[in-house]
Amino acid sequence: METISQPARRRRQRAPFDADCLEEIASELRVPLCEEPYQVRGSKVYRLQVPSAELGIEVKIVLWPSLARVDVYAGSVSIVFKDVSNVEILPGIEVLFHRAGGGHLFVTAAGGVATVSGRTAVEGKPASA
């Protein structure tokens, strides 16, 4: 597996989830962006390895921009987060992957990962069931 970049210094608050935002995600998580040795339908797949001192392991994050998908592997736990429409970078805090139909995947530079599924309240309106 070849390292294709070192963390960049650029920051963007919110961006579409595509190949153009991957450097900024890697920069916020303070890890290199690596290209996986395989592709899906001719499109590149990327990997981040985020150390987690709390878990004592590296959290592996696989980014599939062409599939609008992010996979997270932390020990024996796996998360497959599909239909990702955009990414929000909160400098010094975390990266949020937003799902088009509602829901979020949170990843921190410390290797913390959490998800919220379903619809969320928008513009002061309660979430619908």
Backbone atoms as SQL, in Angstrom:
CREATE TABLE atoms (id INTEGER PRIMARY KEY, chain TEXT, resi INTEGER, resn TEXT, atom TEXT, x REAL, y REAL, z REAL);
INSERT INTO atoms VALUES
  (1, 'A', 1, 'MET', 'N', 0.846, -1.171, 0.000),
  (2, 'A', 1, 'MET', 'CA', 0.000, 0.000, 0.000),
  (3, 'A', 1, 'MET', 'C', 0.890, 1.232, 0.000),
  (4, 'A', 2, 'GLU', 'N', 0.646, 2.090, -0.941),
  (5, 'A', 2, 'GLU', 'CA', 1.479, 3.270, -1.138),
  (6, 'A', 2, 'GLU', 'C', 0.848, 4.491, -0.484),
  (7, 'A', 3, 'THR', 'N', 1.648, 5.240, 0.265),
  (8, 'A', 3, 'THR', 'CA', 1.184, 6.506, 0.822),
  (9, 'A', 3, 'THR', 'C', 1.200, 7.522, -0.301),
  (10, 'A', 4, 'ILE', 'N', 0.065, 8.184, -0.542),
  (11, 'A', 4, 'ILE', 'CA', 0.005, 9.127, -1.655),
  (12, 'A', 4, 'ILE', 'C', 0.080, 10.575, -1.218),
  (13, 'A', 5, 'SER', 'N', 0.039, 10.812, 0.077),
  (14, 'A', 5, 'SER', 'CA', 0.149, 12.200, 0.530),
  (15, 'A', 5, 'SER', 'C', 0.490, 12.236, 2.007),
  (16, 'A', 6, 'GLN', 'N', 0.889, 13.379, 2.444),
  (17, 'A', 6, 'GLN', 'CA', 1.039, 13.665, 3.862),
  (18, 'A', 6, 'GLN', 'C', -0.085, 14.630, 4.218),
  (19, 'A', 7, 'PRO', 'N', -0.468, 14.718, 5.487),
  (20, 'A', 7, 'PRO', 'CA', -1.562, 15.619, 5.855),
  (21, 'A', 7, 'PRO', 'C', -1.324, 17.044, 5.358),
  (22, 'A', 8, 'ALA', 'N', -2.355, 17.612, 4.770),
  (23, 'A', 8, 'ALA', 'CA', -2.289, 18.983, 4.259),
  (24, 'A', 8, 'ALA', 'C', -2.700, 19.966, 5.346),
  (25, 'A', 9, 'ARG', 'N', -2.515, 21.249, 5.092),
  (26, 'A', 9, 'ARG', 'CA', -2.867, 22.283, 6.070),
  (27, 'A', 9, 'ARG', 'C', -4.189, 22.976, 5.741),
  (28, 'A', 10, 'ARG', 'N', -4.739, 22.747, 4.546),
  (29, 'A', 10, 'ARG', 'CA', -5.978, 23.422, 4.156),
  (30, 'A', 10, 'ARG', 'C', -7.155, 22.918, 4.990),
  (31, 'A', 11, 'ARG', 'N', -8.137, 23.789, 5.189),
  (32, 'A', 11, 'ARG', 'CA', -9.345, 23.402, 5.915),
  (33, 'A', 11, 'ARG', 'C', -10.559, 23.939, 5.157),
  (34, 'A', 12, 'ARG', 'N', -11.602, 23.175, 5.162),
  (35, 'A', 12, 'ARG', 'CA', -12.865, 23.597, 4.589),
  (36, 'A', 12, 'ARG', 'C', -13.932, 23.187, 5.590),
  (37, 'A', 13, 'GLN', 'N', -14.836, 24.050, 5.872),
  (38, 'A', 13, 'GLN', 'CA', -15.861, 23.740, 6.865),
  (39, 'A', 13, 'GLN', 'C', -16.803, 22.635, 6.389),
  (40, 'A', 14, 'ARG', 'N', -17.337, 22.764, 5.174),
  (41, 'A', 14, 'ARG', 'CA', -18.286, 21.778, 4.662),
  (42, 'A', 14, 'ARG', 'C', -18.009, 21.570, 3.187),
  (43, 'A', 15, 'ALA', 'N', -18.069, 20.326, 2.732),
  (44, 'A', 15, 'ALA', 'CA', -17.757, 20.026, 1.344),
  (45, 'A', 15, 'ALA', 'C', -18.527, 18.791, 0.897),
  (46, 'A', 16, 'PRO', 'N', -18.776, 18.667, -0.401),
  (47, 'A', 16, 'PRO', 'CA', -19.353, 17.418, -0.905),
  (48, 'A', 16, 'PRO', 'C', -18.375, 16.271, -0.626),
  (49, 'A', 17, 'PHE', 'N', -18.890, 15.082, -0.394),
  (50, 'A', 17, 'PHE', 'CA', -18.021, 13.926, -0.179),
  (51, 'A', 17, 'PHE', 'C', -17.576, 13.402, -1.538),
  (52, 'A', 18, 'ASP', 'N', -16.383, 13.823, -1.930),
  (53, 'A', 18, 'ASP', 'CA', -15.789, 13.383, -3.187),
  (54, 'A', 18, 'ASP', 'C', -14.277, 13.333, -3.013),
  (55, 'A', 19, 'ALA', 'N', -13.570, 12.954, -4.060),
  (56, 'A', 19, 'ALA', 'CA', -12.112, 12.813, -3.971),
  (57, 'A', 19, 'ALA', 'C', -11.425, 14.124, -3.608),
  (58, 'A', 20, 'ASP', 'N', -12.038, 15.261, -3.910),
  (59, 'A', 20, 'ASP', 'CA', -11.423, 16.562, -3.632),
  (60, 'A', 20, 'ASP', 'C', -11.324, 16.888, -2.138),
  (61, 'A', 21, 'CYS', 'N', -12.157, 16.296, -1.305),
  (62, 'A', 21, 'CYS', 'CA', -12.141, 16.627, 0.129),
  (63, 'A', 21, 'CYS', 'C', -11.277, 15.680, 0.962),
  (64, 'A', 22, 'LEU', 'N', -10.737, 14.638, 0.367),
  (65, 'A', 22, 'LEU', 'CA', -10.036, 13.611, 1.138),
  (66, 'A', 22, 'LEU', 'C', -8.767, 14.112, 1.816),
  (67, 'A', 23, 'GLU', 'N', -8.015, 14.978, 1.149),
  (68, 'A', 23, 'GLU', 'CA', -6.797, 15.541, 1.756),
  (69, 'A', 23, 'GLU', 'C', -7.134, 16.316, 3.031),
  (70, 'A', 24, 'GLU', 'N', -8.240, 17.046, 2.999),
  (71, 'A', 24, 'GLU', 'CA', -8.640, 17.830, 4.168),
  (72, 'A', 24, 'GLU', 'C', -9.078, 16.936, 5.325),
  (73, 'A', 25, 'ILE', 'N', -9.730, 15.828, 4.999),
  (74, 'A', 25, 'ILE', 'CA', -10.116, 14.867, 6.034),
  (75, 'A', 25, 'ILE', 'C', -8.861, 14.296, 6.688),
  (76, 'A', 26, 'ALA', 'N', -7.910, 13.862, 5.868),
  (77, 'A', 26, 'ALA', 'CA', -6.652, 13.306, 6.391),
  (78, 'A', 26, 'ALA', 'C', -5.913, 14.330, 7.243),
  (79, 'A', 27, 'SER', 'N', -5.911, 15.573, 6.799),
  (80, 'A', 27, 'SER', 'CA', -5.236, 16.632, 7.545),
  (81, 'A', 27, 'SER', 'C', -5.863, 16.818, 8.923),
  (82, 'A', 28, 'GLU', 'N', -7.175, 16.861, 8.979),
  (83, 'A', 28, 'GLU', 'CA', -7.852, 17.044, 10.264),
  (84, 'A', 28, 'GLU', 'C', -7.590, 15.866, 11.199),
  (85, 'A', 29, 'LEU', 'N', -7.526, 14.666, 10.655),
  (86, 'A', 29, 'LEU', 'CA', -7.293, 13.483, 11.478),
  (87, 'A', 29, 'LEU', 'C', -5.806, 13.238, 11.726),
  (88, 'A', 30, 'ARG', 'N', -4.964, 14.074, 11.126),
  (89, 'A', 30, 'ARG', 'CA', -3.507, 14.046, 11.317),
  (90, 'A', 30, 'ARG', 'C', -2.874, 12.709, 10.928),
  (91, 'A', 31, 'VAL', 'N', -3.337, 12.170, 9.803),
  (92, 'A', 31, 'VAL', 'CA', -2.782, 10.920, 9.269),
  (93, 'A', 31, 'VAL', 'C', -2.622, 11.048, 7.757),
  (94, 'A', 32, 'PRO', 'N', -1.741, 10.235, 7.164),
  (95, 'A', 32, 'PRO', 'CA', -1.605, 10.270, 5.709),
  (96, 'A', 32, 'PRO', 'C', -2.798, 9.615, 5.019),
  (97, 'A', 33, 'LEU', 'N', -3.100, 10.087, 3.831),
  (98, 'A', 33, 'LEU', 'CA', -4.127, 9.500, 2.979),
  (99, 'A', 33, 'LEU', 'C', -3.444, 8.470, 2.095),
  (100, 'A', 34, 'CYS', 'N', -3.922, 7.240, 2.128),
  (101, 'A', 34, 'CYS', 'CA', -3.323, 6.160, 1.336),
  (102, 'A', 34, 'CYS', 'C', -4.341, 5.623, 0.342),
  (103, 'A', 35, 'GLU', 'N', -3.846, 5.262, -0.816),
  (104, 'A', 35, 'GLU', 'CA', -4.689, 4.660, -1.837),
  (105, 'A', 35, 'GLU', 'C', -4.679, 3.149, -1.642),
  (106, 'A', 36, 'GLU', 'N', -5.851, 2.534, -1.667),
  (107, 'A', 36, 'GLU', 'CA', -5.935, 1.085, -1.549),
  (108, 'A', 36, 'GLU', 'C', -5.467, 0.437, -2.855),
  (109, 'A', 37, 'PRO', 'N', -5.020, -0.823, -2.814),
  (110, 'A', 37, 'PRO', 'CA', -4.512, -1.484, -4.018),
  (111, 'A', 37, 'PRO', 'C', -5.614, -1.999, -4.944),
  (112, 'A', 38, 'TYR', 'N', -6.854, -1.653, -4.673),
  (113, 'A', 38, 'TYR', 'CA', -7.974, -2.092, -5.505),
  (114, 'A', 38, 'TYR', 'C', -8.845, -0.887, -5.846),
  (115, 'A', 39, 'GLN', 'N', -9.733, -1.070, -6.811),
  (116, 'A', 39, 'GLN', 'CA', -10.674, -0.026, -7.210),
  (117, 'A', 39, 'GLN', 'C', -12.068, -0.627, -7.259),
  (118, 'A', 40, 'VAL', 'N', -13.054, 0.246, -7.321),
  (119, 'A', 40, 'VAL', 'CA', -14.426, -0.194, -7.509),
  (120, 'A', 40, 'VAL', 'C', -14.960, 0.517, -8.749),
  (121, 'A', 41, 'ARG', 'N', -15.370, -0.262, -9.714),
  (122, 'A', 41, 'ARG', 'CA', -15.877, 0.292, -10.989),
  (123, 'A', 41, 'ARG', 'C', -14.926, 1.328, -11.577),
  (124, 'A', 42, 'GLY', 'N', -13.624, 1.080, -11.481),
  (125, 'A', 42, 'GLY', 'CA', -12.620, 1.986, -12.035),
  (126, 'A', 42, 'GLY', 'C', -12.318, 3.209, -11.189),
  (127, 'A', 43, 'SER', 'N', -12.940, 3.330, -10.025),
  (128, 'A', 43, 'SER', 'CA', -12.710, 4.484, -9.142),
  (129, 'A', 43, 'SER', 'C', -11.828, 4.087, -7.967),
  (130, 'A', 44, 'LYS', 'N', -10.963, 5.004, -7.560),
  (131, 'A', 44, 'LYS', 'CA', -10.029, 4.749, -6.465),
  (132, 'A', 44, 'LYS', 'C', -10.739, 4.649, -5.119),
  (133, 'A', 45, 'VAL', 'N', -10.134, 3.863, -4.241),
  (134, 'A', 45, 'VAL', 'CA', -10.593, 3.684, -2.869),
  (135, 'A', 45, 'VAL', 'C', -9.425, 4.102, -1.974),
  (136, 'A', 46, 'TYR', 'N', -9.721, 4.760, -0.860),
  (137, 'A', 46, 'TYR', 'CA', -8.680, 5.328, -0.002),
  (138, 'A', 46, 'TYR', 'C', -8.801, 4.808, 1.423),
  (139, 'A', 47, 'ARG', 'N', -7.686, 4.925, 2.170),
  (140, 'A', 47, 'ARG', 'CA', -7.647, 4.432, 3.541),
  (141, 'A', 47, 'ARG', 'C', -6.943, 5.438, 4.443),
  (142, 'A', 48, 'LEU', 'N', -7.457, 5.547, 5.659),
  (143, 'A', 48, 'LEU', 'CA', -6.813, 6.300, 6.739),
  (144, 'A', 48, 'LEU', 'C', -6.643, 5.335, 7.903),
  (145, 'A', 49, 'GLN', 'N', -5.522, 5.417, 8.615),
  (146, 'A', 49, 'GLN', 'CA', -5.288, 4.604, 9.811),
  (147, 'A', 49, 'GLN', 'C', -5.109, 5.580, 10.968),
  (148, 'A', 50, 'VAL', 'N', -6.116, 5.677, 11.820),
  (149, 'A', 50, 'VAL', 'CA', -6.120, 6.648, 12.912),
  (150, 'A', 50, 'VAL', 'C', -5.813, 5.931, 14.226),
  (151, 'A', 51, 'PRO', 'N', -4.689, 6.264, 14.875),
  (152, 'A', 51, 'PRO', 'CA', -4.355, 5.616, 16.150),
  (153, 'A', 51, 'PRO', 'C', -5.367, 5.983, 17.238),
  (154, 'A', 52, 'SER', 'N', -5.753, 4.988, 18.020),
  (155, 'A', 52, 'SER', 'CA', -6.639, 5.218, 19.160),
  (156, 'A', 52, 'SER', 'C', -5.920, 4.760, 20.422),
  (157, 'A', 53, 'ALA', 'N', -5.430, 5.716, 21.203),
  (158, 'A', 53, 'ALA', 'CA', -4.755, 5.386, 22.462),
  (159, 'A', 53, 'ALA', 'C', -5.734, 4.713, 23.421),
  (160, 'A', 54, 'GLU', 'N', -6.980, 5.162, 23.403),
  (161, 'A', 54, 'GLU', 'CA', -7.990, 4.604, 24.305),
  (162, 'A', 54, 'GLU', 'C', -8.235, 3.124, 24.023),
  (163, 'A', 55, 'LEU', 'N', -8.307, 2.760, 22.733),
  (164, 'A', 55, 'LEU', 'CA', -8.556, 1.371, 22.361),
  (165, 'A', 55, 'LEU', 'C', -7.271, 0.558, 22.234),
  (166, 'A', 56, 'GLY', 'N', -6.145, 1.245, 22.078),
  (167, 'A', 56, 'GLY', 'CA', -4.876, 0.558, 21.900),
  (168, 'A', 56, 'GLY', 'C', -4.712, -0.074, 20.528),
  (169, 'A', 57, 'ILE', 'N', -5.427, 0.459, 19.542),
  (170, 'A', 57, 'ILE', 'CA', -5.367, -0.066, 18.175),
  (171, 'A', 57, 'ILE', 'C', -5.409, 1.097, 17.188),
  (172, 'A', 58, 'GLU', 'N', -5.227, 0.783, 15.909),
  (173, 'A', 58, 'GLU', 'CA', -5.469, 1.767, 14.860),
  (174, 'A', 58, 'GLU', 'C', -6.876, 1.548, 14.321),
  (175, 'A', 59, 'VAL', 'N', -7.626, 2.626, 14.189),
  (176, 'A', 59, 'VAL', 'CA', -8.947, 2.574, 13.589),
  (177, 'A', 59, 'VAL', 'C', -8.750, 2.765, 12.090),
  (178, 'A', 60, 'LYS', 'N', -9.191, 1.790, 11.312),
  (179, 'A', 60, 'LYS', 'CA', -9.042, 1.848, 9.851),
  (180, 'A', 60, 'LYS', 'C', -10.317, 2.435, 9.252),
  (181, 'A', 61, 'ILE', 'N', -10.142, 3.475, 8.434),
  (182, 'A', 61, 'ILE', 'CA', -11.271, 4.124, 7.774),
  (183, 'A', 61, 'ILE', 'C', -11.059, 3.983, 6.275),
  (184, 'A', 62, 'VAL', 'N', -12.008, 3.352, 5.603),
  (185, 'A', 62, 'VAL', 'CA', -11.932, 3.166, 4.156),
  (186, 'A', 62, 'VAL', 'C', -12.942, 4.112, 3.515),
  (187, 'A', 63, 'LEU', 'N', -12.445, 4.939, 2.607),
  (188, 'A', 63, 'LEU', 'CA', -13.259, 5.973, 1.959),
  (189, 'A', 63, 'LEU', 'C', -13.541, 5.563, 0.517),
  (190, 'A', 64, 'TRP', 'N', -14.797, 5.479, 0.172),
  (191, 'A', 64, 'TRP', 'CA', -15.252, 5.093, -1.160),
  (192, 'A', 64, 'TRP', 'C', -16.059, 6.258, -1.750),
  (193, 'A', 65, 'PRO', 'N', -15.427, 7.334, -2.176),
  (194, 'A', 65, 'PRO', 'CA', -16.199, 8.480, -2.670),
  (195, 'A', 65, 'PRO', 'C', -17.144, 8.134, -3.823),
  (196, 'A', 66, 'SER', 'N', -16.726, 7.244, -4.718),
  (197, 'A', 66, 'SER', 'CA', -17.573, 6.906, -5.870),
  (198, 'A', 66, 'SER', 'C', -18.828, 6.148, -5.457),
  (199, 'A', 67, 'LEU', 'N', -18.807, 5.519, -4.293),
  (200, 'A', 67, 'LEU', 'CA', -19.976, 4.807, -3.773),
  (201, 'A', 67, 'LEU', 'C', -20.696, 5.595, -2.683),
  (202, 'A', 68, 'ALA', 'N', -20.203, 6.786, -2.351),
  (203, 'A', 68, 'ALA', 'CA', -20.760, 7.602, -1.261),
  (204, 'A', 68, 'ALA', 'C', -20.789, 6.790, 0.033),
  (205, 'A', 69, 'ARG', 'N', -19.652, 6.142, 0.336),
  (206, 'A', 69, 'ARG', 'CA', -19.597, 5.193, 1.449),
  (207, 'A', 69, 'ARG', 'C', -18.313, 5.370, 2.255),
  (208, 'A', 70, 'VAL', 'N', -18.426, 5.170, 3.576),
  (209, 'A', 70, 'VAL', 'CA', -17.283, 5.185, 4.491),
  (210, 'A', 70, 'VAL', 'C', -17.402, 3.945, 5.377),
  (211, 'A', 71, 'ASP', 'N', -16.334, 3.144, 5.422),
  (212, 'A', 71, 'ASP', 'CA', -16.291, 1.978, 6.303),
  (213, 'A', 71, 'ASP', 'C', -15.319, 2.265, 7.435),
  (214, 'A', 72, 'VAL', 'N', -15.661, 1.821, 8.635),
  (215, 'A', 72, 'VAL', 'CA', -14.789, 1.984, 9.796),
  (216, 'A', 72, 'VAL', 'C', -14.580, 0.610, 10.423),
  (217, 'A', 73, 'TYR', 'N', -13.319, 0.288, 10.708),
  (218, 'A', 73, 'TYR', 'CA', -12.964, -0.977, 11.346),
  (219, 'A', 73, 'TYR', 'C', -12.166, -0.663, 12.606),
  (220, 'A', 74, 'ALA', 'N', -12.703, -1.053, 13.745),
  (221, 'A', 74, 'ALA', 'CA', -12.037, -0.840, 15.033),
  (222, 'A', 74, 'ALA', 'C', -12.069, -2.168, 15.776),
  (223, 'A', 75, 'GLY', 'N', -10.972, -2.916, 15.685),
  (224, 'A', 75, 'GLY', 'CA', -10.957, -4.245, 16.281),
  (225, 'A', 75, 'GLY', 'C', -11.985, -5.124, 15.601),
  (226, 'A', 76, 'SER', 'N', -12.875, -5.730, 16.378),
  (227, 'A', 76, 'SER', 'CA', -13.896, -6.610, 15.809),
  (228, 'A', 76, 'SER', 'C', -15.179, -5.871, 15.425),
  (229, 'A', 77, 'VAL', 'N', -15.180, -4.554, 15.565),
  (230, 'A', 77, 'VAL', 'CA', -16.361, -3.749, 15.248),
  (231, 'A', 77, 'VAL', 'C', -16.211, -3.125, 13.862),
  (232, 'A', 78, 'SER', 'N', -17.271, -3.232, 13.057),
  (233, 'A', 78, 'SER', 'CA', -17.280, -2.631, 11.718),
  (234, 'A', 78, 'SER', 'C', -18.503, -1.745, 11.570),
  (235, 'A', 79, 'ILE', 'N', -18.313, -0.619, 10.897),
  (236, 'A', 79, 'ILE', 'CA', -19.421, 0.278, 10.560),
  (237, 'A', 79, 'ILE', 'C', -19.348, 0.516, 9.064),
  (238, 'A', 80, 'VAL', 'N', -20.448, 0.299, 8.367),
  (239, 'A', 80, 'VAL', 'CA', -20.545, 0.634, 6.948),
  (240, 'A', 80, 'VAL', 'C', -21.566, 1.756, 6.856),
  (241, 'A', 81, 'PHE', 'N', -21.102, 2.939, 6.482),
  (242, 'A', 81, 'PHE', 'CA', -21.942, 4.138, 6.463),
  (243, 'A', 81, 'PHE', 'C', -22.143, 4.540, 5.007),
  (244, 'A', 82, 'LYS', 'N', -23.357, 4.327, 4.486),
  (245, 'A', 82, 'LYS', 'CA', -23.649, 4.555, 3.069),
  (246, 'A', 82, 'LYS', 'C', -24.415, 5.853, 2.850),
  (247, 'A', 83, 'ASP', 'N', -24.508, 6.239, 1.587),
  (248, 'A', 83, 'ASP', 'CA', -25.273, 7.414, 1.151),
  (249, 'A', 83, 'ASP', 'C', -24.726, 8.705, 1.756),
  (250, 'A', 84, 'VAL', 'N', -23.388, 8.802, 1.857),
  (251, 'A', 84, 'VAL', 'CA', -22.749, 10.001, 2.400),
  (252, 'A', 84, 'VAL', 'C', -22.818, 11.105, 1.350),
  (253, 'A', 85, 'SER', 'N', -23.411, 12.230, 1.710),
  (254, 'A', 85, 'SER', 'CA', -23.562, 13.331, 0.752),
  (255, 'A', 85, 'SER', 'C', -22.515, 14.416, 0.945),
  (256, 'A', 86, 'ASN', 'N', -22.162, 14.706, 2.195),
  (257, 'A', 86, 'ASN', 'CA', -21.159, 15.746, 2.423),
  (258, 'A', 86, 'ASN', 'C', -20.396, 15.502, 3.713),
  (259, 'A', 87, 'VAL', 'N', -19.337, 16.283, 3.855),
  (260, 'A', 87, 'VAL', 'CA', -18.426, 16.167, 4.986),
  (261, 'A', 87, 'VAL', 'C', -18.325, 17.525, 5.654),
  (262, 'A', 88, 'GLU', 'N', -18.314, 17.524, 6.960),
  (263, 'A', 88, 'GLU', 'CA', -18.119, 18.761, 7.714),
  (264, 'A', 88, 'GLU', 'C', -16.884, 18.589, 8.587),
  (265, 'A', 89, 'ILE', 'N', -15.939, 19.504, 8.440),
  (266, 'A', 89, 'ILE', 'CA', -14.715, 19.451, 9.228),
  (267, 'A', 89, 'ILE', 'C', -14.790, 20.523, 10.302),
  (268, 'A', 90, 'LEU', 'N', -14.743, 20.087, 11.543),
  (269, 'A', 90, 'LEU', 'CA', -14.707, 21.010, 12.670),
  (270, 'A', 90, 'LEU', 'C', -13.260, 21.037, 13.146),
  (271, 'A', 91, 'PRO', 'N', -12.489, 22.054, 12.734),
  (272, 'A', 91, 'PRO', 'CA', -11.051, 22.088, 13.016),
  (273, 'A', 91, 'PRO', 'C', -10.734, 21.860, 14.492),
  (274, 'A', 92, 'GLY', 'N', -9.827, 20.918, 14.730),
  (275, 'A', 92, 'GLY', 'CA', -9.402, 20.601, 16.083),
  (276, 'A', 92, 'GLY', 'C', -10.373, 19.737, 16.861),
  (277, 'A', 93, 'ILE', 'N', -11.496, 19.363, 16.240),
  (278, 'A', 93, 'ILE', 'CA', -12.511, 18.597, 16.961),
  (279, 'A', 93, 'ILE', 'C', -12.779, 17.256, 16.289),
  (280, 'A', 94, 'GLU', 'N', -13.337, 17.291, 15.066),
  (281, 'A', 94, 'GLU', 'CA', -13.738, 16.049, 14.414),
  (282, 'A', 94, 'GLU', 'C', -14.098, 16.271, 12.954),
  (283, 'A', 95, 'VAL', 'N', -14.313, 15.151, 12.283),
  (284, 'A', 95, 'VAL', 'CA', -14.840, 15.133, 10.922),
  (285, 'A', 95, 'VAL', 'C', -16.199, 14.456, 10.998),
  (286, 'A', 96, 'LEU', 'N', -17.211, 15.082, 10.393),
  (287, 'A', 96, 'LEU', 'CA', -18.555, 14.513, 10.365),
  (288, 'A', 96, 'LEU', 'C', -18.905, 14.159, 8.927),
  (289, 'A', 97, 'PHE', 'N', -19.337, 12.939, 8.722),
  (290, 'A', 97, 'PHE', 'CA', -19.832, 12.497, 7.422),
  (291, 'A', 97, 'PHE', 'C', -21.351, 12.514, 7.527),
  (292, 'A', 98, 'HIS', 'N', -22.004, 13.302, 6.677),
  (293, 'A', 98, 'HIS', 'CA', -23.458, 13.447, 6.724),
  (294, 'A', 98, 'HIS', 'C', -24.107, 12.562, 5.664),
  (295, 'A', 99, 'ARG', 'N', -25.114, 11.824, 6.082),
  (296, 'A', 99, 'ARG', 'CA', -25.881, 10.974, 5.176),
  (297, 'A', 99, 'ARG', 'C', -27.002, 11.808, 4.560),
  (298, 'A', 100, 'ALA', 'N', -27.261, 11.596, 3.280),
  (299, 'A', 100, 'ALA', 'CA', -28.271, 12.379, 2.562),
  (300, 'A', 100, 'ALA', 'C', -29.646, 12.287, 3.224),
  (301, 'A', 101, 'GLY', 'N', -30.052, 11.117, 3.670),
  (302, 'A', 101, 'GLY', 'CA', -31.369, 10.947, 4.264),
  (303, 'A', 101, 'GLY', 'C', -31.412, 11.158, 5.761),
  (304, 'A', 102, 'GLY', 'N', -30.339, 11.642, 6.339),
  (305, 'A', 102, 'GLY', 'CA', -30.260, 11.840, 7.784),
  (306, 'A', 102, 'GLY', 'C', -29.285, 10.860, 8.407),
  (307, 'A', 103, 'GLY', 'N', -28.635, 11.279, 9.434),
  (308, 'A', 103, 'GLY', 'CA', -27.652, 10.457, 10.128),
  (309, 'A', 103, 'GLY', 'C', -26.252, 10.986, 9.908),
  (310, 'A', 104, 'HIS', 'N', -25.372, 10.690, 10.854),
  (311, 'A', 104, 'HIS', 'CA', -24.012, 11.216, 10.824),
  (312, 'A', 104, 'HIS', 'C', -23.041, 10.161, 11.336),
  (313, 'A', 105, 'LEU', 'N', -21.813, 10.221, 10.812),
  (314, 'A', 105, 'LEU', 'CA', -20.693, 9.439, 11.316),
  (315, 'A', 105, 'LEU', 'C', -19.652, 10.434, 11.785),
  (316, 'A', 106, 'PHE', 'N', -19.236, 10.336, 13.034),
  (317, 'A', 106, 'PHE', 'CA', -18.253, 11.237, 13.628),
  (318, 'A', 106, 'PHE', 'C', -16.933, 10.490, 13.772),
  (319, 'A', 107, 'VAL', 'N', -15.819, 11.130, 13.401),
  (320, 'A', 107, 'VAL', 'CA', -14.485, 10.553, 13.594),
  (321, 'A', 107, 'VAL', 'C', -13.582, 11.649, 14.143),
  (322, 'A', 108, 'THR', 'N', -12.838, 11.331, 15.215),
  (323, 'A', 108, 'THR', 'CA', -11.911, 12.305, 15.798),
  (324, 'A', 108, 'THR', 'C', -10.469, 11.879, 15.533),
  (325, 'A', 109, 'ALA', 'N', -9.554, 12.824, 15.660),
  (326, 'A', 109, 'ALA', 'CA', -8.129, 12.537, 15.473),
  (327, 'A', 109, 'ALA', 'C', -7.602, 11.604, 16.558),
  (328, 'A', 110, 'ALA', 'N', -8.322, 11.473, 17.663),
  (329, 'A', 110, 'ALA', 'CA', -7.927, 10.559, 18.738),
  (330, 'A', 110, 'ALA', 'C', -8.436, 9.141, 18.498),
  (331, 'A', 111, 'GLY', 'N', -9.097, 8.916, 17.352),
  (332, 'A', 111, 'GLY', 'CA', -9.595, 7.588, 17.032),
  (333, 'A', 111, 'GLY', 'C', -10.976, 7.300, 17.567),
  (334, 'A', 112, 'GLY', 'N', -11.681, 8.336, 18.010),
  (335, 'A', 112, 'GLY', 'CA', -13.054, 8.166, 18.465),
  (336, 'A', 112, 'GLY', 'C', -14.000, 8.089, 17.279),
  (337, 'A', 113, 'VAL', 'N', -14.993, 7.209, 17.367),
  (338, 'A', 113, 'VAL', 'CA', -15.962, 7.027, 16.291),
  (339, 'A', 113, 'VAL', 'C', -17.344, 6.882, 16.913),
  (340, 'A', 114, 'ALA', 'N', -18.338, 7.544, 16.317),
  (341, 'A', 114, 'ALA', 'CA', -19.723, 7.414, 16.766),
  (342, 'A', 114, 'ALA', 'C', -20.637, 7.631, 15.575),
  (343, 'A', 115, 'THR', 'N', -21.837, 7.074, 15.640),
  (344, 'A', 115, 'THR', 'CA', -22.829, 7.297, 14.592),
  (345, 'A', 115, 'THR', 'C', -24.150, 7.726, 15.209),
  (346, 'A', 116, 'VAL', 'N', -24.907, 8.450, 14.422),
  (347, 'A', 116, 'VAL', 'CA', -26.285, 8.804, 14.737),
  (348, 'A', 116, 'VAL', 'C', -27.069, 8.437, 13.493),
  (349, 'A', 117, 'SER', 'N', -28.069, 7.585, 13.632),
  (350, 'A', 117, 'SER', 'CA', -28.834, 7.141, 12.473),
  (351, 'A', 117, 'SER', 'C', -30.189, 7.813, 12.428),
  (352, 'A', 118, 'GLY', 'N', -30.763, 7.843, 11.245),
  (353, 'A', 118, 'GLY', 'CA', -32.091, 8.386, 11.066),
  (354, 'A', 118, 'GLY', 'C', -32.090, 9.871, 10.819),
  (355, 'A', 119, 'ARG', 'N', -33.277, 10.413, 10.779),
  (356, 'A', 119, 'ARG', 'CA', -33.443, 11.841, 10.520),
  (357, 'A', 119, 'ARG', 'C', -33.145, 12.645, 11.764),
  (358, 'A', 120, 'THR', 'N', -32.666, 13.869, 11.536),
  (359, 'A', 120, 'THR', 'CA', -32.408, 14.789, 12.640),
  (360, 'A', 120, 'THR', 'C', -33.218, 16.051, 12.422),
  (361, 'A', 121, 'ALA', 'N', -33.414, 16.815, 13.483),
  (362, 'A', 121, 'ALA', 'CA', -34.167, 18.064, 13.376),
  (363, 'A', 121, 'ALA', 'C', -33.446, 19.029, 12.440),
  (364, 'A', 122, 'VAL', 'N', -34.228, 19.735, 11.622),
  (365, 'A', 122, 'VAL', 'CA', -33.671, 20.693, 10.671),
  (366, 'A', 122, 'VAL', 'C', -34.377, 22.029, 10.857),
  (367, 'A', 123, 'GLU', 'N', -33.616, 23.096, 10.920),
  (368, 'A', 123, 'GLU', 'CA', -34.155, 24.451, 11.008),
  (369, 'A', 123, 'GLU', 'C', -35.202, 24.589, 12.107),
  (370, 'A', 124, 'GLY', 'N', -34.920, 24.038, 13.275),
  (371, 'A', 124, 'GLY', 'CA', -35.808, 24.209, 14.413),
  (372, 'A', 124, 'GLY', 'C', -37.034, 23.323, 14.412),
  (373, 'A', 125, 'LYS', 'N', -37.200, 22.483, 13.382),
  (374, 'A', 125, 'LYS', 'CA', -38.351, 21.586, 13.331),
  (375, 'A', 125, 'LYS', 'C', -37.958, 20.244, 13.931),
  (376, 'A', 126, 'PRO', 'N', -38.850, 19.607, 14.675),
  (377, 'A', 126, 'PRO', 'CA', -38.506, 18.303, 15.246),
  (378, 'A', 126, 'PRO', 'C', -38.335, 17.262, 14.148),
  (379, 'A', 127, 'ALA', 'N', -37.535, 16.251, 14.442),
  (380, 'A', 127, 'ALA', 'CA', -37.332, 15.158, 13.490),
  (381, 'A', 127, 'ALA', 'C', -38.626, 14.377, 13.352),
  (382, 'A', 128, 'SER', 'N', -38.946, 13.967, 12.134),
  (383, 'A', 128, 'SER', 'CA', -40.159, 13.178, 11.920),
  (384, 'A', 128, 'SER', 'C', -39.847, 11.706, 12.123),
  (385, 'A', 129, 'ALA', 'N', -40.823, 10.961, 12.523),
  (386, 'A', 129, 'ALA', 'CA', -40.622, 9.531, 12.808),
  (387, 'A', 129, 'ALA', 'C', -40.675, 8.705, 11.565);
